Amino acid sequence: MMRCNYLTKIYTQDQLKKKLKTLRFRKIVFTNGCFDLLHKGHVRYLEKARNLGSHLVVALNSDHSVRELKGHKRPLNILKDRLEVIAALEAVDFVTW
């Protein structure tokens, strides 16, 4: 069975804070979003964001937040699944919520 290396990109906020301390002299780019239905516009946006610095951090909105923003039938993908999808993108270095 193949191990999913991209899962190592998923951090709690506390874990991420510690990790980023080791990168304190690097240019770190931060963005956030729902990313419920990932599409090419999201991928292009994240690739452009990554090119602005040495590392890209993406924070995902909680399921509750997505519901508040997008309506009661959303999210279509729960937070855990959205974290994995975003972490699998090459442009993304760290994912949190």
N, CA, C and O atoms as CSV, one atom per row, in Angstrom:
chain,resi,resn,atom,element,x,y,z
A,1,MET,N,N,0.839,-1.185,0.000
A,1,MET,CA,C,0.000,0.000,0.000
A,1,MET,C,C,0.883,1.247,0.000
A,1,MET,O,O,1.803,1.361,0.810
A,2,MET,N,N,0.602,2.173,-0.903
A,2,MET,CA,C,1.400,3.391,-1.026
A,2,MET,C,C,1.003,4.418,0.037
A,2,MET,O,O,-0.181,4.659,0.276
A,3,ARG,N,N,2.004,5.010,0.661
A,3,ARG,CA,C,1.758,6.034,1.679
A,3,ARG,C,C,1.485,7.369,0.998
A,3,ARG,O,O,2.115,7.694,-0.009
A,4,CYS,N,N,0.565,8.129,1.532
A,4,CYS,CA,C,0.218,9.443,0.986
A,4,CYS,C,C,1.121,10.494,1.623
A,4,CYS,O,O,0.813,10.994,2.705
A,5,ASN,N,N,2.225,10.836,0.972
A,5,ASN,CA,C,3.176,11.803,1.528
A,5,ASN,C,C,2.583,13.186,1.702
A,5,ASN,O,O,3.031,13.947,2.560
A,6,TYR,N,N,1.588,13.523,0.908
A,6,TYR,CA,C,1.000,14.858,1.012
A,6,TYR,C,C,0.298,15.075,2.344
A,6,TYR,O,O,0.075,16.220,2.739
A,7,LEU,N,N,-0.051,14.008,3.040
A,7,LEU,CA,C,-0.706,14.157,4.345
A,7,LEU,C,C,0.213,14.830,5.367
A,7,LEU,O,O,-0.258,15.394,6.355
A,8,THR,N,N,1.515,14.771,5.127
A,8,THR,CA,C,2.466,15.419,6.040
A,8,THR,C,C,2.419,16.937,5.921
A,8,THR,O,O,3.042,17.632,6.724
A,9,LYS,N,N,1.697,17.465,4.943
A,9,LYS,CA,C,1.552,18.912,4.779
A,9,LYS,C,C,0.432,19.485,5.647
A,9,LYS,O,O,0.288,20.705,5.738
A,10,ILE,N,N,-0.354,18.633,6.278
A,10,ILE,CA,C,-1.504,19.082,7.068
A,10,ILE,C,C,-1.072,19.285,8.522
A,10,ILE,O,O,-0.557,18.370,9.164
A,11,TYR,N,N,-1.292,20.503,9.027
A,11,TYR,CA,C,-0.860,20.885,10.370
A,11,TYR,C,C,-2.006,21.524,11.141
A,11,TYR,O,O,-2.846,22.217,10.568
A,12,THR,N,N,-2.030,21.282,12.448
A,12,THR,CA,C,-2.905,22.078,13.301
A,12,THR,C,C,-2.287,23.475,13.372
A,12,THR,O,O,-1.148,23.667,12.949
A,13,GLN,N,N,-3.014,24.431,13.892
A,13,GLN,CA,C,-2.461,25.787,13.998
A,13,GLN,C,C,-1.224,25.823,14.891
A,13,GLN,O,O,-0.253,26.511,14.576
A,14,ASP,N,N,-1.251,25.089,16.000
A,14,ASP,CA,C,-0.098,25.065,16.905
A,14,ASP,C,C,1.112,24.409,16.247
A,14,ASP,O,O,2.233,24.901,16.375
A,15,GLN,N,N,0.887,23.299,15.543
A,15,GLN,CA,C,1.980,22.630,14.840
A,15,GLN,C,C,2.578,23.546,13.771
A,15,GLN,O,O,3.796,23.618,13.607
A,16,LEU,N,N,1.707,24.238,13.054
A,16,LEU,CA,C,2.165,25.122,11.985
A,16,LEU,C,C,2.982,26.284,12.548
A,16,LEU,O,O,3.995,26.673,11.968
A,17,LYS,N,N,2.550,26.824,13.648
A,17,LYS,CA,C,3.274,27.930,14.287
A,17,LYS,C,C,4.711,27.508,14.607
A,17,LYS,O,O,5.650,28.266,14.367
A,18,LYS,N,N,4.877,26.308,15.145
A,18,LYS,CA,C,6.216,25.795,15.465
A,18,LYS,C,C,7.030,25.570,14.199
A,18,LYS,O,O,8.212,25.910,14.141
A,19,LYS,N,N,6.393,24.997,13.192
A,19,LYS,CA,C,7.087,24.720,11.930
A,19,LYS,C,C,7.552,26.012,11.268
A,19,LYS,O,O,8.680,26.086,10.779
A,20,LEU,N,N,6.704,27.021,11.247
A,20,LEU,CA,C,7.048,28.276,10.581
A,20,LEU,C,C,8.172,29.026,11.293
A,20,LEU,O,O,8.877,29.820,10.669
A,21,LYS,N,N,8.343,28.784,12.585
A,21,LYS,CA,C,9.460,29.406,13.311
A,21,LYS,C,C,10.794,28.964,12.722
A,21,LYS,O,O,11.767,29.717,12.756
A,22,THR,N,N,10.845,27.753,12.183
A,22,THR,CA,C,12.084,27.251,11.577
A,22,THR,C,C,12.340,27.883,10.213
A,22,THR,O,O,13.426,27.735,9.651
A,23,LEU,N,N,11.357,28.576,9.687
A,23,LEU,CA,C,11.468,29.205,8.364
A,23,LEU,C,C,11.414,30.727,8.462
A,23,LEU,O,O,11.032,31.392,7.500
A,24,ARG,N,N,11.785,31.278,9.592
A,24,ARG,CA,C,11.532,32.689,9.860
A,24,ARG,C,C,12.243,33.668,8.943
A,24,ARG,O,O,11.857,34.836,8.899
A,25,PHE,N,N,13.257,33.249,8.215
A,25,PHE,CA,C,13.932,34.169,7.295
A,25,PHE,C,C,13.530,33.918,5.843
A,25,PHE,O,O,14.166,34.421,4.916
A,26,ARG,N,N,12.491,33.151,5.661
A,26,ARG,CA,C,11.967,32.868,4.322
A,26,ARG,C,C,10.744,33.741,4.066
A,26,ARG,O,O,10.113,34.241,4.997
A,27,LYS,N,N,10.424,33.912,2.789
A,27,LYS,CA,C,9.219,34.664,2.424
A,27,LYS,C,C,8.062,33.671,2.339
A,27,LYS,O,O,7.974,32.879,1.400
A,28,ILE,N,N,7.180,33.728,3.329
A,28,ILE,CA,C,6.057,32.795,3.428
A,28,ILE,C,C,4.784,33.506,2.996
A,28,ILE,O,O,4.464,34.585,3.495
A,29,VAL,N,N,4.069,32.898,2.075
A,29,VAL,CA,C,2.819,33.449,1.551
A,29,VAL,C,C,1.664,32.717,2.229
A,29,VAL,O,O,1.703,31.497,2.386
A,30,PHE,N,N,0.640,33.463,2.628
A,30,PHE,CA,C,-0.524,32.890,3.303
A,30,PHE,C,C,-1.787,33.262,2.544
A,30,PHE,O,O,-1.956,34.406,2.120
A,31,THR,N,N,-2.665,32.297,2.379
A,31,THR,CA,C,-3.990,32.574,1.834
A,31,THR,C,C,-4.986,31.628,2.496
A,31,THR,O,O,-4.606,30.655,3.146
A,32,ASN,N,N,-6.254,31.934,2.317
A,32,ASN,CA,C,-7.270,31.034,2.861
A,32,ASN,C,C,-8.471,31.001,1.931
A,32,ASN,O,O,-8.600,31.820,1.021
A,33,GLY,N,N,-9.339,30.041,2.178
A,33,GLY,CA,C,-10.555,29.932,1.386
A,33,GLY,C,C,-11.343,28.698,1.752
A,33,GLY,O,O,-10.938,27.905,2.602
A,34,CYS,N,N,-12.475,28.552,1.096
A,34,CYS,CA,C,-13.331,27.380,1.310
A,34,CYS,C,C,-12.805,26.181,0.533
A,34,CYS,O,O,-12.688,25.085,1.082
A,35,PHE,N,N,-12.487,26.384,-0.741
A,35,PHE,CA,C,-11.983,25.343,-1.626
A,35,PHE,C,C,-12.846,24.084,-1.560
A,35,PHE,O,O,-12.337,22.964,-1.498
A,36,ASP,N,N,-14.163,24.294,-1.575
A,36,ASP,CA,C,-15.110,23.178,-1.468
A,36,ASP,C,C,-15.187,22.390,-2.770
A,36,ASP,O,O,-15.151,21.160,-2.754
A,37,LEU,N,N,-15.291,23.067,-3.859
A,37,LEU,CA,C,-15.294,22.422,-5.172
A,37,LEU,C,C,-14.075,22.938,-5.926
A,37,LEU,O,O,-14.156,23.925,-6.657
A,38,LEU,N,N,-12.960,22.267,-5.744
A,38,LEU,CA,C,-11.709,22.712,-6.340
A,38,LEU,C,C,-11.828,22.733,-7.861
A,38,LEU,O,O,-12.298,21.770,-8.468
A,39,HIS,N,N,-11.399,23.839,-8.472
A,39,HIS,CA,C,-11.432,23.956,-9.932
A,39,HIS,C,C,-10.141,24.616,-10.405
A,39,HIS,O,O,-9.315,25.034,-9.594
A,40,LYS,N,N,-9.974,24.707,-11.724
A,40,LYS,CA,C,-8.706,25.198,-12.270
A,40,LYS,C,C,-8.392,26.626,-11.831
A,40,LYS,O,O,-7.220,26.984,-11.711
A,41,GLY,N,N,-9.399,27.437,-11.592
A,41,GLY,CA,C,-9.156,28.786,-11.089
A,41,GLY,C,C,-8.489,28.766,-9.726
A,41,GLY,O,O,-7.592,29.566,-9.458
A,42,HIS,N,N,-8.924,27.850,-8.859
A,42,HIS,CA,C,-8.284,27.692,-7.548
A,42,HIS,C,C,-6.827,27.270,-7.721
A,42,HIS,O,O,-5.931,27.829,-7.088
A,43,VAL,N,N,-6.601,26.280,-8.583
A,43,VAL,CA,C,-5.248,25.753,-8.781
A,43,VAL,C,C,-4.329,26.848,-9.314
A,43,VAL,O,O,-3.205,27.000,-8.835
A,44,ARG,N,N,-4.790,27.598,-10.286
A,44,ARG,CA,C,-3.981,28.690,-10.848
A,44,ARG,C,C,-3.696,29.761,-9.799
A,44,ARG,O,O,-2.581,30.274,-9.713
A,45,TYR,N,N,-4.705,30.093,-9.007
A,45,TYR,CA,C,-4.543,31.073,-7.934
A,45,TYR,C,C,-3.469,30.619,-6.943
A,45,TYR,O,O,-2.602,31.402,-6.557
A,46,LEU,N,N,-3.534,29.357,-6.537
A,46,LEU,CA,C,-2.573,28.839,-5.566
A,46,LEU,C,C,-1.168,28.764,-6.167
A,46,LEU,O,O,-0.187,29.022,-5.470
A,47,GLU,N,N,-1.064,28.420,-7.435
A,47,GLU,CA,C,0.248,28.404,-8.086
A,47,GLU,C,C,0.846,29.813,-8.140
A,47,GLU,O,O,2.037,29.991,-7.886
A,48,LYS,N,N,0.030,30.802,-8.467
A,48,LYS,CA,C,0.516,32.190,-8.500
A,48,LYS,C,C,0.913,32.663,-7.104
A,48,LYS,O,O,1.920,33.352,-6.940
A,49,ALA,N,N,0.127,32.296,-6.110
A,49,ALA,CA,C,0.453,32.668,-4.729
A,49,ALA,C,C,1.789,32.058,-4.323
A,49,ALA,O,O,2.618,32.727,-3.705
A,50,ARG,N,N,1.998,30.799,-4.666
A,50,ARG,CA,C,3.247,30.110,-4.317
A,50,ARG,C,C,4.446,30.807,-4.936
A,50,ARG,O,O,5.513,30.871,-4.324
A,51,ASN,N,N,4.281,31.326,-6.136
A,51,ASN,CA,C,5.385,31.996,-6.825
A,51,ASN,C,C,5.760,33.340,-6.204
A,51,ASN,O,O,6.767,33.936,-6.586
A,52,LEU,N,N,4.973,33.816,-5.264
A,52,LEU,CA,C,5.267,35.078,-4.584
A,52,LEU,C,C,6.262,34.916,-3.435
A,52,LEU,O,O,6.768,35.909,-2.913
A,53,GLY,N,N,6.545,33.680,-3.040
A,53,GLY,CA,C,7.442,33.452,-1.913
A,53,GLY,C,C,8.092,32.092,-1.972
A,53,GLY,O,O,8.031,31.399,-2.988
A,54,SER,N,N,8.718,31.717,-0.870
A,54,SER,CA,C,9.406,30.427,-0.814
A,54,SER,C,C,8.502,29.298,-0.332
A,54,SER,O,O,8.766,28.128,-0.610
A,55,HIS,N,N,7.436,29.644,0.388
A,55,HIS,CA,C,6.515,28.640,0.928
A,55,HIS,C,C,5.089,29.184,0.883
A,55,HIS,O,O,4.863,30.382,1.053
A,56,LEU,N,N,4.141,28.291,0.654
A,56,LEU,CA,C,2.726,28.673,0.632
A,56,LEU,C,C,1.963,27.945,1.728
A,56,LEU,O,O,1.981,26.717,1.812
A,57,VAL,N,N,1.295,28.726,2.562
A,57,VAL,CA,C,0.406,28.213,3.603
A,57,VAL,C,C,-1.025,28.481,3.156
A,57,VAL,O,O,-1.366,29.606,2.789
A,58,VAL,N,N,-1.860,27.449,3.188
A,58,VAL,CA,C,-3.274,27.603,2.851
A,58,VAL,C,C,-4.096,27.195,4.067
A,58,VAL,O,O,-3.967,26.078,4.570
A,59,ALA,N,N,-4.941,28.107,4.534
A,59,ALA,CA,C,-5.858,27.813,5.638
A,59,ALA,C,C,-7.254,27.639,5.055
A,59,ALA,O,O,-7.703,28.449,4.245
A,60,LEU,N,N,-7.929,26.586,5.470
A,60,LEU,CA,C,-9.274,26.303,4.972
A,60,LEU,C,C,-10.329,26.741,5.975
A,60,LEU,O,O,-10.158,26.594,7.185
A,61,ASN,N,N,-11.413,27.275,5.455
A,61,ASN,CA,C,-12.554,27.626,6.296
A,61,ASN,C,C,-13.166,26.353,6.877
A,61,ASN,O,O,-13.179,25.309,6.224
A,62,SER,N,N,-13.666,26.442,8.088
A,62,SER,CA,C,-14.347,25.311,8.725
A,62,SER,C,C,-15.634,24.990,7.971
A,62,SER,O,O,-16.119,25.805,7.185
A,63,ASP,N,N,-16.180,23.814,8.211
A,63,ASP,CA,C,-17.455,23.443,7.592
A,63,ASP,C,C,-18.546,24.439,7.976
A,63,ASP,O,O,-19.374,24.813,7.145
A,64,HIS,N,N,-18.543,24.864,9.233
A,64,HIS,CA,C,-19.536,25.843,9.697
A,64,HIS,C,C,-19.402,27.155,8.919
A,64,HIS,O,O,-20.401,27.733,8.491
A,65,SER,N,N,-18.183,27.611,8.743
A,65,SER,CA,C,-17.935,28.850,8.010
A,65,SER,C,C,-18.394,28.734,6.557
A,65,SER,O,O,-19.008,29.656,6.021
A,66,VAL,N,N,-18.096,27.604,5.923
A,66,VAL,CA,C,-18.521,27.392,4.532
A,66,VAL,C,C,-20.041,27.436,4.441
A,66,VAL,O,O,-20.594,28.042,3.523
A,67,ARG,N,N,-20.709,26.801,5.385
A,67,ARG,CA,C,-22.179,26.796,5.418
A,67,ARG,C,C,-22.719,28.224,5.542
A,67,ARG,O,O,-23.680,28.594,4.867
A,68,GLU,N,N,-22.095,29.012,6.407
A,68,GLU,CA,C,-22.510,30.407,6.588
A,68,GLU,C,C,-22.313,31.227,5.311
A,68,GLU,O,O,-23.142,32.071,4.972
A,69,LEU,N,N,-21.224,30.972,4.619
A,69,LEU,CA,C,-20.899,31.740,3.413
A,69,LEU,C,C,-21.634,31.267,2.162
A,69,LEU,O,O,-22.055,32.078,1.338
A,70,LYS,N,N,-21.786,29.939,2.026
A,70,LYS,CA,C,-22.273,29.366,0.767
A,70,LYS,C,C,-23.694,28.809,0.828
A,70,LYS,O,O,-24.288,28.527,-0.212
A,71,GLY,N,N,-24.243,28.646,2.027
A,71,GLY,CA,C,-25.596,28.125,2.147
A,71,GLY,C,C,-25.655,26.791,2.866
A,71,GLY,O,O,-24.636,26.126,3.055
A,72,HIS,N,N,-26.863,26.406,3.267
A,72,HIS,CA,C,-27.051,25.239,4.138
A,72,HIS,C,C,-26.718,23.902,3.473
A,72,HIS,O,O,-26.559,22.905,4.176
A,73,LYS,N,N,-26.608,23.849,2.158
A,73,LYS,CA,C,-26.272,22.592,1.480
A,73,LYS,C,C,-24.763,22.417,1.296
A,73,LYS,O,O,-24.315,21.438,0.699
A,74,ARG,N,N,-24.004,23.342,1.798
A,74,ARG,CA,C,-22.557,23.289,1.656
A,74,ARG,C,C,-21.912,23.135,3.023
A,74,ARG,O,O,-22.534,23.509,4.017
A,75,PRO,N,N,-20.733,22.618,3.125
A,75,PRO,CA,C,-19.877,22.206,2.028
A,75,PRO,C,C,-20.295,20.850,1.455
A,75,PRO,O,O,-20.935,20.042,2.129
A,76,LEU,N,N,-19.925,20.629,0.223
A,76,LEU,CA,C,-20.151,19.318,-0.383
A,76,LEU,C,C,-19.074,18.340,0.062
A,76,LEU,O,O,-19.310,17.135,0.145
A,77,ASN,N,N,-17.897,18.869,0.347
A,77,ASN,CA,C,-16.780,18.062,0.849
A,77,ASN,C,C,-16.441,18.537,2.257
A,77,ASN,O,O,-16.224,19.728,2.481
A,78,ILE,N,N,-16.397,17.607,3.198
A,78,ILE,CA,C,-16.099,17.976,4.581
A,78,ILE,C,C,-14.651,18.464,4.701
A,78,ILE,O,O,-13.825,18.217,3.823
A,79,LEU,N,N,-14.368,19.151,5.787
A,79,LEU,CA,C,-13.056,19.754,6.003
A,79,LEU,C,C,-11.924,18.752,5.815
A,79,LEU,O,O,-10.947,19.049,5.128
A,80,LYS,N,N,-12.040,17.584,6.410
A,80,LYS,CA,C,-10.977,16.576,6.308
A,80,LYS,C,C,-10.646,16.271,4.852
A,80,LYS,O,O,-9.474,16.172,4.492
A,81,ASP,N,N,-11.654,16.122,4.026
A,81,ASP,CA,C,-11.435,15.828,2.608
A,81,ASP,C,C,-10.842,17.028,1.880
A,81,ASP,O,O,-9.955,16.870,1.041
A,82,ARG,N,N,-11.325,18.225,2.197
A,82,ARG,CA,C,-10.789,19.431,1.565
A,82,ARG,C,C,-9.323,19.643,1.930
A,82,ARG,O,O,-8.531,20.073,1.092
A,83,LEU,N,N,-8.957,19.342,3.178
A,83,LEU,CA,C,-7.561,19.445,3.600
A,83,LEU,C,C,-6.671,18.536,2.759
A,83,LEU,O,O,-5.601,18.948,2.310
A,84,GLU,N,N,-7.113,17.304,2.548
A,84,GLU,CA,C,-6.320,16.347,1.773
A,84,GLU,C,C,-6.174,16.770,0.321
A,84,GLU,O,O,-5.091,16.654,-0.254
A,85,VAL,N,N,-7.251,17.257,-0.275
A,85,VAL,CA,C,-7.202,17.676,-1.681
A,85,VAL,C,C,-6.222,18.837,-1.854
A,85,VAL,O,O,-5.404,18.822,-2.774
A,86,ILE,N,N,-6.296,19.830,-0.991
A,86,ILE,CA,C,-5.395,20.983,-1.091
A,86,ILE,C,C,-3.953,20.559,-0.810
A,86,ILE,O,O,-3.030,21.026,-1.478
A,87,ALA,N,N,-3.753,19.683,0.169
A,87,ALA,CA,C,-2.404,19.206,0.493
A,87,ALA,C,C,-1.773,18.451,-0.678
A,87,ALA,O,O,-0.550,18.443,-0.824
A,88,ALA,N,N,-2.584,17.829,-1.497
A,88,ALA,CA,C,-2.070,17.055,-2.632
A,88,ALA,C,C,-1.537,17.938,-3.760
A,88,ALA,O,O,-0.854,17.447,-4.658
A,89,LEU,N,N,-1.841,19.222,-3.721
A,89,LEU,CA,C,-1.364,20.123,-4.772
A,89,LEU,C,C,0.120,20.433,-4.587
A,89,LEU,O,O,0.570,20.726,-3.479
A,90,GLU,N,N,0.860,20.364,-5.664
A,90,GLU,CA,C,2.302,20.601,-5.621
A,90,GLU,C,C,2.654,22.004,-5.132
A,90,GLU,O,O,3.662,22.179,-4.447
A,91,ALA,N,N,1.857,22.985,-5.465
A,91,ALA,CA,C,2.147,24.379,-5.106
A,91,ALA,C,C,2.021,24.656,-3.611
A,91,ALA,O,O,2.560,25.648,-3.120
A,92,VAL,N,N,1.323,23.801,-2.891
A,92,VAL,CA,C,1.014,24.035,-1.475
A,92,VAL,C,C,2.044,23.341,-0.584
A,92,VAL,O,O,2.339,22.158,-0.757
A,93,ASP,N,N,2.586,24.101,0.374
A,93,ASP,CA,C,3.562,23.543,1.307
A,93,ASP,C,C,2.951,23.134,2.642
A,93,ASP,O,O,3.349,22.129,3.231
A,94,PHE,N,N,1.979,23.919,3.118
A,94,PHE,CA,C,1.353,23.659,4.412
A,94,PHE,C,C,-0.138,23.947,4.317
A,94,PHE,O,O,-0.560,24.893,3.652
A,95,VAL,N,N,-0.930,23.115,4.991
A,95,VAL,CA,C,-2.382,23.311,5.030
A,95,VAL,C,C,-2.829,23.259,6.486
A,95,VAL,O,O,-2.371,22.421,7.262
A,96,THR,N,N,-3.723,24.161,6.837
A,96,THR,CA,C,-4.283,24.190,8.186
A,96,THR,C,C,-5.738,24.620,8.096
A,96,THR,O,O,-6.269,24.844,7.009
A,97,TRP,N,N,-6.368,24.729,9.246
A,97,TRP,CA,C,-7.769,25.148,9.281
A,97,TRP,C,C,-8.007,26.059,10.454
A,97,TRP,O,O,-9.129,26.522,10.659
